[in-house]
Amino acid sequence: MKKIIYKISLILVFTLTLISCEDFLDREPVDYSTTGFYKSEVAIKSGLEGIYNAQYIVIVYAFRPAQYILDYFTGLSVERTENTTIGAGGALNPANTTVQQWWKANYLTISRANSLLSGAEPYYEELGGKTQQYIAEAKVLRAYAYYNLISTYGDVPFFKAPVTVDEFTAPKTSKVEIIDFLLTELDEAALNLPWTASERGRVDQAVALGLKARIALLGGSLNYGGKGTEYFRISAAAANAVIGKRKLAAKFDDLFTISGQTKADVRDEMLWELMYSDKGVTKYHWIAFGQVSRNYGQTGLHPTQMLADTYECIDGKRIDESPLYNVKKPSENRDPRFKSTLWMHGDTVTASTLGGGPNIKFVLEVFNPSTMFYSYSKQTWAAATNADINSAAAWASFANAGLGLVLKKFATEANEAVRTNTTNFPIMRYAEVLLTYAEAKIELGELDASVYEAINQVRNRAGMPDVSTDRIGSQNKMRQLVRRERKVELIQEGLHFVDMRRWKIGDLENEGPCYGYPVALTKDSKGNITSGGYADATPDMVPNFKKSSRHDLNDIPNYDGFKDKLKKRDANRFWNEKFELWPIPQVEIDRAGLIQNEGY
C-alpha cells in the first residue's frame, strides 16, 4: 500500500482554515493561530503534511493536477474548444480563472510554509528527531512555489514569514532577488535531507538540488539580472551533484503505470511525485479519462502534430532528414517514445472502464463512423459505432476537436477504471536532471564527454542511438538536440510550459493555425471514407522545419506547402509578446495595488 502524505490532522485543518484563503498570501495575521503550536516534532510534521497537501493544485479541470495542465498552454497541445487555449486566442487576461487559481494555489503553499517555519523558529535549538529534516522539506516546497510564480508571472510579492497588516500592500520583489535567496536556501535545506526520501512523495536532497538546477536554468536562459553565465554554472553544478546518486528506470513505459511504479528502478528515477492511492482514503485523478478516445473517455485535451513531428526516426534523424520516414505510416520507424506517448489512426487501444483488467479493445479510426471492436466474451472482432465520429460527444473527439492524435502516456493502465486512476504523477524525474545538466553545460559552451553521456543515458533508455558524430563539438546542434529531448521525454509533465518561455519560442509555436491528419477527400453515402487520409498521403507531405534558423533550431514544423490537405483548427491562433508572462490577477491588483505586468 502506498504511503500517502496528503492526510491532514483535524487540528491542522482548523488552524489553517482560520486564515483566509481568498487573498494571495492568506493575509490575516496568523500569530494567534500558530504561536506555541510548532514546538514539537509531531506538530511540525502535521504542519508539513498541510504544505504537501497544497501541492494537489487543480486549475481548469477537476481531478487533474495543474502541472499536467500547464503544457496545454503551449503549441504542443490544445484544449478541445477552438481558440480558447491560453496564449492562442486571447483568453490570457487578468480576470482569467486559471491565471487566478495558479497564483492563489502557489501562495497557499507559501503561506503554510511561512507559518510553519516562523512558528517553529523559537524552538529550533531544543527540537530533535526529524525536525530539521521536516523544516528543510518545508523550505524546498516553498522554493518550488516561488519558482512556479516567478516562471509564470515574473516579479511577485516575496515573503519569508507570515504577512503582517502593514505588508498587505507590499510591492513586487525582483525575481533576481527571489532566485538568489532560493538558491542559497536550497543548498542549506539539502544538508538536512537524505538522498532518497524514506517515504514516497516527500522531497529529499536530490529534489532540493534538482530544483536548484531547474531554478538556475530559468535564470540563466533569460539572463536575469545580467547573470546568465553565473546561473548556468549554478544549474550545471547542482544537477551534477545529483548525477550518479540516482538512476533512470530501465523502461520508459514503467514510469506511467501502477505496476511499473512499484519497481525499485522506477522509484529511483521518480525524484518527486504526487501520490495517489486506491487504499484507505482514496485519491485518484482523471488524467487518462480526460485525454482518451470518446469510445471510453472524455477526450478534452489534444496533442498537436507539432509534437508528433518532433520525434526522430529510429536512426536518430528528424523526419525531414531521414529516409525511414513514411508519410503514409508516420508512426513507423520512430523514436519508441512516439508510441509510448501517442496513439493515432489505426492503432489498437486496450483499456479498462471497470478496473480489474482490460474490458475494451478497439481500433482508433479518425475517418469512419464505425470501427472494429473486440468482444472479450466471444473472442472475436466486429464492426460497431465509432463514438469519435458518430456520437453526441463526437465534436470533442480526437478526430474533430483534435488533430488525429491521442495522448497515450498516463493512459495505459488496465488494472483500474479509467475514471479513477491512481498512477502517481511525476513532478521531477532523474531524466530531467540529466537534461538540465546537459543544457546548462551546452549554454556555457562546455561540450565535454559528460554532456554527451547525460543525453545518451536518456536516449539509450528509450532505444535511441547515441548523439550523432556531426553534433559533437557543435553548440548549436547540441542545443537543438537537448531541446528536442526535453520535449519528447518530458511532455505532459508541465515542463515545456516554462521551456517555451525560456527558449523564447512562444511566437513560433503559436504563430498560426494548428494542422493535423490528412483529411479524407471523398466519402460514400454512409459517411465511409473512399479516398484520402493517410493512404493517399504523398511524399511531398513532409513539414518544412527550415522556414527560418529559429524554426530549425527548435524543431518547429511548417505545413504551408500542403496545408490544404490537412485537418486544421485554431484558425485565429496568435502570439503576443506580453504572453511571455501571465498577467497579475486583477483581484490582486485591486486588493494589494500591485503593478500589472506590461501589456495587460
C-alpha positions as CSV (number, residue, x, y, z in Angstrom):
1,M,0.0,0.0,0.0
2,K,1.3,3.4,-1.0
3,K,2.1,5.8,1.9
4,I,0.1,8.9,1.4
5,I,1.3,12.2,2.9
6,Y,-1.6,14.4,2.0
7,K,-3.7,13.5,5.1
8,I,-4.0,16.4,7.4
9,S,-5.0,16.3,11.1
10,L,-8.2,18.0,12.1
11,I,-6.3,20.4,14.3
12,L,-4.2,21.5,11.4
13,V,-7.2,21.9,9.1
14,F,-8.8,24.1,11.8
15,T,-5.6,26.1,12.3
16,L,-5.1,26.8,8.6
17,T,-8.7,27.5,7.7
18,L,-8.9,30.1,10.4
19,I,-6.8,32.1,8.0
20,S,-8.5,33.5,4.9
21,C,-7.7,31.6,1.7
22,E,-9.1,34.3,-0.6
23,D,-6.1,36.6,-0.6
24,F,-2.8,35.8,-2.3
25,L,-1.0,35.2,1.0
26,D,-3.8,34.4,3.4
27,R,-3.2,37.9,4.6
28,E,-4.8,37.9,8.1
29,P,-2.1,37.8,10.7
30,V,-1.5,34.3,11.9
31,D,0.2,34.8,15.3
32,Y,-3.0,33.9,17.2
33,S,-3.2,30.6,15.5
34,T,0.4,29.5,15.3
35,T,2.2,30.9,18.3
36,G,3.3,28.0,20.5
37,F,1.9,25.3,18.2
38,Y,5.0,24.3,16.3
39,K,7.2,23.4,19.3
40,S,7.1,19.7,18.9
41,E,8.2,17.2,16.2
42,V,4.7,15.9,15.9
43,A,3.2,19.4,15.4
44,I,5.8,20.3,12.8
45,K,5.2,17.0,10.9
46,S,1.5,17.7,11.0
47,G,2.1,21.2,9.6
48,L,4.3,19.8,6.9
49,E,1.6,17.5,5.8
50,G,-0.6,20.5,5.2
51,I,2.0,22.0,2.9
52,Y,2.3,18.8,1.0
53,N,-1.5,18.7,0.7
54,A,-1.3,22.1,-1.0
55,Q,0.7,20.5,-3.9
56,Y,-2.5,18.9,-5.2
57,I,-3.3,22.0,-7.3
58,V,-6.3,21.9,-9.6
59,I,-6.7,24.5,-12.3
60,V,-9.2,24.5,-15.2
61,Y,-10.3,20.8,-14.9
62,A,-11.3,18.9,-11.8
63,F,-9.2,15.9,-10.7
64,R,-6.3,16.8,-12.9
65,P,-3.0,18.1,-11.4
66,A,-2.2,21.6,-12.5
67,Q,1.3,20.6,-13.5
68,Y,-0.2,18.3,-16.1
69,I,-2.5,21.0,-17.5
70,L,0.4,23.5,-18.0
71,D,1.7,22.0,-21.2
72,Y,-1.7,22.7,-22.8
73,F,-0.8,26.4,-22.7
74,T,1.9,25.7,-25.3
75,G,1.9,24.9,-29.0
76,L,2.3,21.2,-28.3
77,S,-1.2,20.7,-27.0
78,V,-4.7,22.3,-27.4
79,E,-7.9,22.4,-25.5
80,R,-11.0,21.0,-27.2
81,T,-12.7,24.3,-27.9
82,E,-11.4,26.4,-30.8
83,N,-9.1,29.3,-30.0
84,T,-9.5,29.1,-26.2
85,T,-6.1,27.8,-25.3
86,I,-4.3,30.5,-23.2
87,G,-1.9,32.4,-25.4
88,A,-3.6,31.1,-28.6
89,G,-6.8,33.0,-28.7
90,G,-7.0,36.0,-26.4
91,A,-8.0,34.1,-23.3
92,L,-5.0,35.3,-21.4
93,N,-6.1,38.2,-19.3
94,P,-6.1,39.4,-15.6
95,A,-9.6,38.0,-15.0
96,N,-8.9,34.6,-16.4
97,T,-9.8,31.9,-13.8
98,T,-6.7,29.8,-14.5
99,V,-4.5,32.9,-14.0
100,Q,-6.0,33.5,-10.6
101,Q,-6.1,29.9,-9.5
102,W,-2.4,29.2,-10.2
103,W,-1.4,32.4,-8.3
104,K,-3.6,31.6,-5.4
105,A,-2.6,27.9,-5.1
106,N,1.1,28.6,-5.0
107,Y,0.7,31.4,-2.4
108,L,-1.2,28.9,-0.3
109,T,1.9,26.7,-0.2
110,I,4.0,29.7,0.7
111,S,1.5,30.8,3.4
112,R,1.5,27.4,5.0
113,A,5.3,27.1,4.8
114,N,5.9,30.5,6.3
115,S,3.5,29.7,9.1
116,L,5.4,26.5,10.0
117,L,8.9,28.0,9.6
118,S,8.2,31.1,11.6
119,G,6.2,29.2,14.2
120,A,9.0,26.6,14.7
121,E,11.9,29.1,14.7
122,P,11.8,29.8,18.5
123,Y,12.2,26.1,19.2
124,Y,15.0,25.2,16.7
125,E,17.6,24.6,19.4
126,E,15.5,22.3,21.5
127,L,13.8,20.2,18.8
128,G,15.4,16.9,17.8
129,G,14.4,13.8,15.9
130,K,13.5,14.5,12.3
131,T,12.6,18.1,13.0
132,Q,15.4,19.6,10.9
133,Q,14.5,17.4,8.0
134,Y,10.9,18.5,8.2
135,I,11.9,22.1,8.3
136,A,14.2,21.5,5.3
137,E,11.3,19.9,3.4
138,A,9.1,22.9,4.1
139,K,11.8,25.2,2.6
140,V,12.0,23.1,-0.6
141,L,8.2,23.2,-1.0
142,R,8.2,26.9,-0.5
143,A,11.0,27.3,-3.1
144,Y,9.0,25.2,-5.6
145,A,6.0,27.5,-5.2
146,Y,8.1,30.6,-5.7
147,Y,9.7,29.0,-8.8
148,N,6.2,28.4,-10.2
149,L,5.2,32.1,-9.6
150,I,8.4,33.6,-11.0
151,S,8.4,31.4,-14.1
152,T,4.8,32.4,-14.8
153,Y,4.4,36.0,-13.5
154,G,7.9,37.4,-13.2
155,D,8.4,39.7,-10.3
156,V,6.0,38.8,-7.5
157,P,5.4,39.7,-3.8
158,F,8.0,37.9,-1.7
159,F,7.6,37.0,2.0
160,K,9.7,34.7,4.2
161,A,7.3,35.0,7.2
162,P,3.6,35.3,7.8
163,V,2.3,38.6,6.4
164,T,1.6,41.4,8.8
165,V,-1.1,44.0,8.3
166,D,1.5,46.6,7.3
167,E,2.6,44.2,4.5
168,F,-0.7,43.7,2.8
169,T,0.2,46.2,0.1
170,A,3.9,45.3,-0.2
171,P,5.2,45.8,-3.8
172,K,6.5,43.1,-6.1
173,T,10.1,41.9,-5.5
174,S,12.6,41.4,-8.2
175,K,12.8,37.8,-9.4
176,V,16.6,38.1,-9.2
177,E,16.4,38.7,-5.5
178,I,14.0,35.9,-5.0
179,I,16.0,33.4,-7.1
180,D,19.2,34.2,-5.3
181,F,17.5,33.6,-1.9
182,L,16.0,30.3,-3.2
183,L,19.3,29.0,-4.5
184,T,21.0,29.7,-1.1
185,E,18.2,28.2,0.9
186,L,18.0,25.1,-1.2
187,D,21.7,24.5,-0.5
188,E,21.0,24.8,3.2
189,A,17.9,22.6,3.1
190,A,19.8,19.9,1.1
191,L,22.2,19.4,4.1
192,N,19.4,18.2,6.3
193,L,17.7,15.9,3.8
194,P,18.5,12.2,2.9
195,W,19.5,11.5,-0.7
196,T,16.3,9.4,-1.1
197,A,13.3,10.0,1.0
198,S,12.2,7.0,3.0
199,E,8.6,7.8,2.2
200,R,7.5,8.3,-1.4
201,G,6.1,11.6,-2.3
202,R,8.4,13.5,0.1
203,V,11.2,15.8,-1.2
204,D,14.8,14.8,-0.5
205,Q,18.3,16.0,-1.2
206,A,18.1,15.0,-4.8
207,V,14.9,17.1,-5.2
208,A,16.4,20.1,-3.4
209,L,19.4,20.1,-5.8
210,G,17.3,19.2,-8.8
211,L,15.0,22.2,-8.0
212,K,18.1,24.4,-7.6
213,A,19.2,23.3,-11.0
214,R,15.8,24.0,-12.5
215,I,15.5,27.5,-11.0
216,A,19.1,28.5,-12.0
217,L,18.4,27.2,-15.6
218,L,15.4,29.6,-15.8
219,G,17.6,32.5,-14.6
220,G,20.4,31.6,-17.0
221,S,18.1,31.1,-20.0
222,L,16.5,34.5,-19.5
223,N,19.7,36.2,-18.3
224,Y,18.0,37.5,-15.2
225,G,20.0,40.5,-13.8
226,G,22.6,40.0,-16.5
227,K,23.8,36.9,-14.5
228,G,23.1,34.3,-17.2
229,T,26.5,32.7,-17.2
230,E,26.6,32.6,-13.4
231,Y,23.2,30.9,-13.2
232,F,24.1,28.4,-15.9
233,R,27.1,27.4,-13.8
234,I,25.0,27.0,-10.7
235,S,22.5,24.9,-12.6
236,A,25.1,22.6,-14.0
237,A,26.8,22.2,-10.6
238,A,23.6,21.4,-8.8
239,A,22.4,18.9,-11.4
240,N,25.9,17.3,-11.4
241,A,25.7,16.8,-7.7
242,V,22.6,14.6,-8.3
243,I,24.1,12.7,-11.2
244,G,25.2,9.3,-10.1
245,K,23.2,9.4,-6.8
246,R,20.0,8.3,-8.6
247,K,19.4,6.4,-11.8
248,L,17.0,6.0,-14.7
249,A,14.3,3.4,-14.8
250,A,15.1,0.5,-17.2
251,K,11.9,1.0,-19.1
252,F,10.3,4.4,-20.1
253,D,6.8,2.9,-20.1
254,D,7.1,1.7,-16.5
255,L,7.2,5.3,-15.2
256,F,3.5,5.8,-16.0
257,T,1.7,2.7,-14.8
258,I,0.8,1.4,-11.4
259,S,2.6,-1.8,-11.8
260,G,5.7,-0.1,-13.2
261,Q,5.8,2.4,-10.3
262,T,6.1,-0.4,-7.8
263,K,9.6,-1.3,-9.2
264,A,12.7,-0.1,-7.4
265,D,14.3,1.4,-10.5
266,V,11.2,3.5,-11.2
267,R,11.2,4.7,-7.6
268,D,14.8,5.8,-8.1
269,E,14.0,7.9,-11.2
270,M,10.9,9.4,-9.7
271,L,12.6,12.0,-7.5
272,W,9.3,13.7,-6.5
273,E,5.8,12.6,-7.3
274,L,2.3,13.4,-6.5
275,M,0.9,10.4,-4.7
276,Y,-2.4,8.8,-5.4
277,S,-4.0,5.7,-3.9
278,D,-7.0,3.3,-4.0
279,K,-6.4,2.2,-0.4
280,G,-7.8,3.8,2.7
281,V,-8.6,7.4,2.0
282,T,-8.6,7.1,-1.8
283,K,-7.2,9.8,-4.1
284,Y,-7.4,9.4,-7.9
285,H,-7.2,11.6,-11.0
286,W,-8.8,12.0,-14.4
287,I,-5.6,12.4,-16.5
288,A,-6.3,9.3,-18.6
289,F,-10.1,9.8,-18.7
290,G,-9.7,13.4,-20.0
291,Q,-7.4,12.6,-22.9
292,V,-8.5,9.3,-24.4
293,S,-11.0,8.3,-27.2
294,R,-14.6,9.1,-26.9
295,N,-15.2,5.4,-27.2
296,Y,-14.5,5.1,-23.5
297,G,-13.4,8.5,-22.1
298,Q,-13.9,12.2,-22.3
299,T,-11.2,13.5,-24.7
300,G,-10.9,17.1,-23.6
301,L,-7.3,17.8,-24.4
302,H,-5.4,17.1,-27.6
303,P,-1.7,16.8,-28.7
304,T,-0.7,18.7,-31.8
305,Q,1.0,17.5,-34.9
306,M,3.9,19.8,-33.9
307,L,4.6,17.5,-31.0
308,A,4.3,14.3,-33.1
309,D,6.6,15.6,-35.8
310,T,9.3,16.4,-33.1
311,Y,10.0,12.7,-32.6
312,E,13.0,11.5,-34.6
313,C,13.1,8.4,-36.7
314,I,14.9,5.4,-35.1
315,D,18.1,6.3,-37.0
316,G,18.4,9.5,-34.9
317,K,17.4,11.9,-37.7
318,R,14.5,14.3,-37.9
319,I,11.6,13.3,-40.1
320,D,12.6,15.8,-42.8
321,E,16.1,14.3,-42.9
322,S,15.5,10.6,-42.5
323,P,14.9,8.1,-45.4
324,L,12.9,6.0,-42.9
325,Y,10.0,8.4,-42.5
326,N,6.8,7.2,-44.2
327,V,4.1,9.8,-44.7
328,K,1.5,7.0,-45.1
329,K,2.5,5.4,-41.8
330,P,4.1,8.2,-39.8
331,S,4.4,6.2,-36.5
332,E,6.6,3.5,-38.1
333,N,10.4,3.6,-37.6
334,R,10.1,6.4,-35.0
335,D,11.7,7.1,-31.6
336,P,9.9,4.5,-29.4
337,R,8.7,7.3,-27.2
338,F,6.3,8.2,-30.0
339,K,4.3,5.1,-29.5
340,S,4.7,5.3,-25.7
341,T,3.2,8.8,-25.7
342,L,0.8,8.9,-28.6
343,W,-1.9,6.9,-30.2
344,M,-3.0,7.6,-33.8
345,H,-5.4,6.4,-36.5
346,G,-5.1,2.6,-37.0
347,D,-3.7,1.9,-33.5
348,T,-5.3,-0.7,-31.3
349,V,-6.3,0.6,-27.9
350,T,-6.7,-1.7,-24.9
351,A,-8.3,-0.2,-21.8
352,S,-10.5,-0.7,-18.8
353,T,-13.7,1.1,-17.9
354,L,-14.3,-1.1,-14.9
355,G,-10.9,-2.0,-13.4
356,G,-9.5,-5.4,-12.7
357,G,-8.2,-5.9,-16.2
358,P,-8.9,-4.8,-19.8
359,N,-12.6,-4.9,-20.9
360,I,-12.4,-2.8,-24.1
361,K,-10.3,-3.1,-27.2
362,F,-10.8,-1.3,-30.5
363,V,-9.1,0.3,-33.4
364,L,-8.8,4.1,-33.4
365,E,-10.5,5.4,-36.5
366,V,-10.2,9.1,-37.4
367,F,-12.4,9.0,-40.6
368,N,-15.2,6.5,-40.5
369,P,-18.4,6.3,-38.3
370,S,-17.7,2.6,-37.4
371,T,-14.6,0.8,-36.3
372,M,-13.5,-2.6,-35.2
373,F,-14.2,-3.7,-31.6
374,Y,-13.0,-6.9,-29.9
375,S,-15.5,-8.9,-27.8
376,Y,-13.8,-10.5,-24.8
377,S,-16.7,-12.8,-24.3
378,K,-16.9,-14.0,-27.9
379,Q,-13.1,-13.6,-28.6
380,T,-14.0,-12.1,-32.0
381,W,-13.7,-8.8,-33.8
382,A,-16.7,-7.0,-35.2
383,A,-17.6,-3.5,-36.5
384,A,-19.5,-1.2,-34.2
385,T,-20.3,2.5,-33.8
386,N,-17.3,4.7,-33.5
387,A,-18.1,7.4,-30.9
388,D,-15.2,9.5,-32.1
389,I,-17.2,10.1,-35.3
390,N,-20.8,9.1,-34.6
391,S,-22.0,10.2,-31.2
392,A,-23.4,13.3,-29.4
393,A,-20.0,14.0,-28.0
394,A,-18.0,13.4,-31.2
395,W,-17.5,17.1,-31.6
396,A,-14.9,16.9,-28.9
397,S,-13.1,13.8,-30.2
398,F,-9.5,13.5,-31.4
399,A,-10.9,13.4,-34.9
400,N,-12.9,16.6,-34.7
401,A,-11.7,18.9,-31.9
402,G,-8.3,17.2,-32.1
403,L,-5.8,16.7,-34.8
404,G,-5.8,12.9,-35.2
405,L,-3.7,12.1,-32.2
406,V,-4.5,10.8,-28.7
407,L,-2.2,11.1,-25.7
408,K,-1.3,7.5,-24.6
409,K,1.1,8.5,-21.8
410,F,-0.6,8.0,-18.4
411,A,-3.5,6.2,-20.2
412,T,-2.3,2.6,-20.5
413,E,-3.3,1.3,-17.1
414,A,-5.7,-1.6,-17.5
415,N,-6.0,-2.7,-13.9
416,E,-8.0,0.3,-12.8
417,A,-11.0,2.1,-14.3
418,V,-10.0,5.0,-16.5
419,R,-12.1,7.3,-14.4
420,T,-10.4,6.5,-11.1
421,N,-6.8,6.1,-12.0
422,T,-4.2,6.3,-9.2
423,T,-1.0,6.3,-11.1
424,N,1.5,8.7,-9.4
425,F,2.3,11.9,-11.3
426,P,5.9,13.0,-11.5
427,I,6.9,16.5,-10.5
428,M,10.6,15.8,-11.0
429,R,12.4,12.9,-12.6
430,Y,16.1,12.0,-12.8
431,A,15.8,12.3,-16.6
432,E,15.1,16.0,-16.2
433,V,18.2,16.4,-14.1
434,L,20.4,14.8,-16.7
435,L,18.9,17.0,-19.5
436,T,19.2,20.1,-17.3
437,Y,22.8,19.4,-16.7
438,A,23.4,18.9,-20.4
439,E,21.6,22.1,-21.4
440,A,23.4,24.3,-18.8
441,K,26.8,23.0,-20.0
442,I,25.8,23.5,-23.6
443,E,24.8,27.1,-23.0
444,L,28.2,27.6,-21.3
445,G,29.9,26.2,-24.3
446,E,31.4,23.4,-22.3
447,L,30.8,20.4,-24.6
448,D,32.7,17.7,-22.8
449,A,32.1,14.0,-22.6
450,S,29.8,14.4,-19.6
451,V,27.3,16.3,-21.7
452,Y,27.1,13.6,-24.3
453,E,26.9,10.9,-21.6
454,A,24.0,12.6,-19.9
455,I,22.0,12.9,-23.1
456,N,22.9,9.4,-24.2
457,Q,21.6,7.9,-21.0
458,V,18.2,9.4,-21.7
459,R,18.2,8.5,-25.4
460,N,19.6,5.0,-24.9
461,R,17.0,4.1,-22.3
462,A,14.3,5.0,-24.9
463,G,16.1,2.8,-27.6
464,M,17.6,5.7,-29.5
465,P,21.2,5.9,-30.7
466,D,24.0,8.0,-29.1
467,V,24.5,11.6,-30.0
468,S,25.5,11.6,-33.7
469,T,29.1,12.5,-34.6
470,D,28.1,15.5,-36.6
471,R,26.8,17.1,-33.3
472,I,29.9,16.6,-31.3
473,G,31.6,19.9,-30.7
474,S,28.7,22.0,-32.2
475,Q,27.0,24.2,-29.6
476,N,24.0,24.9,-31.9
477,K,23.4,21.3,-32.9
478,M,23.7,20.2,-29.3
479,R,21.3,23.0,-28.2
480,Q,18.8,21.7,-30.8
481,L,19.2,18.1,-29.6
482,V,18.7,18.8,-25.9
483,R,15.6,20.9,-26.6
484,R,14.2,18.1,-28.7
485,E,15.0,15.6,-25.9
486,R,13.2,17.7,-23.3
487,K,10.1,17.8,-25.4
488,V,9.8,14.1,-26.3
489,E,10.9,12.8,-22.9
490,L,9.1,15.2,-20.6
491,I,5.9,16.2,-22.4
492,Q,2.7,16.2,-20.3
493,E,4.8,16.8,-17.1
494,G,4.4,20.6,-17.2
495,L,8.0,21.4,-18.0
496,H,7.5,22.6,-21.6
497,F,5.3,25.4,-20.3
498,V,8.4,27.0,-18.9
499,D,10.8,25.7,-21.5
500,M,8.8,27.5,-24.2
501,R,9.3,30.8,-22.4
502,R,13.0,30.1,-21.5
503,W,13.8,29.4,-25.2
504,K,11.6,32.4,-26.4
505,I,9.7,30.3,-28.9
506,G,6.1,31.1,-28.0
507,D,5.8,33.1,-31.2
508,L,7.0,30.1,-33.3
509,E,4.7,27.5,-31.6
510,N,1.7,29.8,-31.8
511,E,2.2,31.7,-35.0
512,G,-0.7,30.3,-36.8
513,P,-3.3,27.5,-37.1
514,C,-2.7,24.0,-35.9
515,Y,-2.6,21.3,-38.5
516,G,-3.1,17.6,-38.2
517,Y,-4.0,14.4,-40.1
518,P,-4.5,14.3,-43.9
519,V,-8.2,14.8,-44.5
520,A,-10.4,12.4,-46.4
521,L,-11.2,13.6,-50.0
522,T,-14.4,11.7,-50.6
523,K,-16.9,9.7,-48.6
524,D,-19.8,7.4,-49.6
525,S,-23.5,8.0,-48.7
526,K,-22.9,6.2,-45.3
527,G,-20.1,8.5,-44.4
528,N,-17.3,6.0,-45.0
529,I,-14.1,7.3,-46.5
530,T,-13.5,6.1,-50.0
531,S,-10.4,8.3,-50.8
532,G,-7.9,10.4,-48.9
533,G,-6.4,10.3,-45.5
534,Y,-3.1,8.6,-44.7
535,A,-3.5,6.1,-47.5
536,D,-3.3,8.8,-50.1
537,A,-0.6,10.9,-48.5
538,T,2.1,11.9,-50.9
539,P,5.9,12.1,-50.5
540,D,5.8,15.9,-50.6
541,M,3.7,16.0,-47.4
542,V,6.7,16.3,-45.1
543,P,6.8,19.5,-43.0
544,N,9.4,22.2,-43.6
545,F,11.5,22.7,-40.4
546,K,13.7,25.3,-42.1
547,K,11.4,28.2,-42.6
548,S,14.0,30.1,-40.5
549,S,17.0,29.2,-38.5
550,R,14.9,29.6,-35.3
551,H,12.3,27.1,-36.7
552,D,15.2,24.7,-37.5
553,L,16.9,25.1,-34.1
554,N,13.6,24.4,-32.2
555,D,12.1,21.8,-34.4
556,I,9.1,23.9,-35.4
557,P,7.4,22.4,-38.4
558,N,5.7,24.5,-41.1
559,Y,2.9,22.9,-43.2
560,D,2.3,25.7,-45.8
561,G,3.3,23.5,-48.7
562,F,0.4,21.1,-48.2
563,K,-1.8,22.7,-45.5
564,D,-5.0,22.5,-47.7
565,K,-4.7,18.7,-47.4
566,L,-4.6,18.7,-43.6
567,K,-7.1,18.9,-40.7
568,K,-7.0,22.5,-39.4
569,R,-8.1,24.1,-36.2
570,D,-7.4,27.3,-34.2
571,A,-7.5,29.5,-37.3
572,N,-7.1,32.6,-35.2
573,R,-4.2,31.3,-33.1
574,F,-1.7,34.1,-32.4
575,W,1.1,35.1,-30.0
576,N,1.7,38.4,-28.4
577,E,5.0,39.3,-26.8
578,K,3.2,40.1,-23.5
579,F,2.3,36.4,-23.2
580,E,5.9,35.7,-22.1
581,L,4.4,36.4,-18.7
582,W,0.9,35.9,-17.4
583,P,-0.9,39.0,-16.0
584,I,-1.1,39.6,-12.3
585,P,-4.6,38.5,-11.4
586,Q,-6.9,41.5,-11.4
587,V,-8.2,40.6,-7.9
588,E,-4.7,41.1,-6.5
589,I,-4.3,44.4,-8.4
590,D,-7.4,45.6,-6.7
591,R,-6.6,44.3,-3.2
592,A,-2.9,45.0,-3.0
593,G,-2.3,47.7,-5.5
594,L,0.3,45.6,-7.4
595,I,1.7,46.9,-10.7
596,Q,0.3,44.9,-13.6
597,N,2.8,43.2,-16.0
598,E,3.5,45.1,-19.2
599,G,0.9,44.8,-21.9
600,Y,-2.1,44.0,-19.8
